[in-house]
């Protein structure tokens, strides 16, 4: 009698939990974290601006305006004025429009580089973690070599290999840098899954090996990798900006891109520091947004936390 | 139906071909720089269709390794398994891995010790049941769902339709073990190995789970190998009991005979160390002295000798052989006299 009462009681408690999955629980924790909300707001603003850039920007990014150009002379670049809230850039183009349109480039490079890195890293990590043995050893030694090279140096080397620098080479260079991080992380958590009771249990039920790996191990192991992806977005954006800054990005000098704008602004640092200030601020803010969200996500998914 | 009837009739069972026949099973673990560890040392036993066989022993005596070896779930590296495990005349140990995988979950399956960790936390329970059904029975999504509801209902989970969507962490320990049993029995295997299915549960739930296992085994006609350190579990469930010590079977008998007249000093000690309601108050509980760490290797001795109250000189010189008399297997130089208890 007592036991049926107990079980009824337990199922009532379960009802209160309301059929929430682990993901939903994590999301709830995330919403209570101020850092996560700030990060999410920054990212939301950034994504909206990037998505609707052509409509938000008052002017084109490449058009030079006579009314700005006529005030342009060595030692003086026109500041904010009627119709041009952030003033002119060094060639008489609308600085605000260039800032807004540049967000598209940044988002594009950041997201694609991270996705490519994630995809390749997940494949490598899954193979290494699921099979072990010499496959694991081989793959992990290669990632070790890649990890041993400082990330920016690696990105620069890869980008420099390209015959003609373009946005694609930047994306690939930044993606390659993130591959070993994802691969190593996933391999580690896959290994931890391999001897877990439910993996043995699934094997004992005759579930096929690919299904065990993809259906049972991967979903349990992928959490930290998703978190890492958010953090990698931040570094990808920074790396991409750095490559542009160093002139390893797209060859077109008229292109609106924060890293490139920052590089070009160096010459005019004493004339009009705002030209360097705003791109730098934008890069920092976006990187910070992704870092804040990523860190909070890490804590939400693993509340026991390492820190 | 025939399976059920056969399960209930002990005479036909005695003559029936064994479903599972373990012969001279030996599992050795190698580790670099260390001497090999023999976890299971020539274990042989038979399981008839529909029979419930117990495998009893303390921690480290090789019970779980035996079950893992039968299921072929031990890692490839660092482990050597020899002997044979015959099921339907096929040696499971030499079967190609792909064929073994076909059999796991369909012909023989296993219930694990810890229901808290044996279910995948990120997959709803329903999917974990349908997965097996679709894999082995080739059922469609809907058919498997329906069968899963029936299975959950059969193992006594209330509101099974809704439970399909539940994640393991939303269920209590007892319910999770019920779900695991449902998964193990999904494809009506003829052999179920239960590796201490009740250790992680509290006592009342334990009783329920054992009752459930007993019912299901009777209903489906499956044979059950019950692995446990709990003699209470054995007393309630098993027909034949194998007592394992340091990787060897030291005594095997029908449950009733084993409990009334244990012959091996180890079995005798185990039974005496169970607290009884009618024992006088204040009296110290008899215990087996020493621990597993005091074992000597079986090579030229009886592993239990250092802890044995009845050990003779030759117990430390000659390995006792297993001798079968009147349906009882005994491995002892100086057994407890049959009239002792």
Interface residues (C-beta under 8 A of the other chain):
Chain A: X2 X3 X6 X7 X8 X10 X11 X14 X17 X19 X21 X22 X196 X197 X198 X200 X201 X202 X203 X204 X205 X206 X207 X208 X209 X211 X215 X216 X219 X220
Chain B: X71 X73 X101 X102 X103 X104 X105 X106 X109 X110 X112 X114 X117 X118 X119 X120 X121 X122 X123 X131 X132 X135 X136 X158 X159 X165 X166 X167 X169 X170 X171 X172 X174 X175 X180 X183 X184 X204 X205 X208
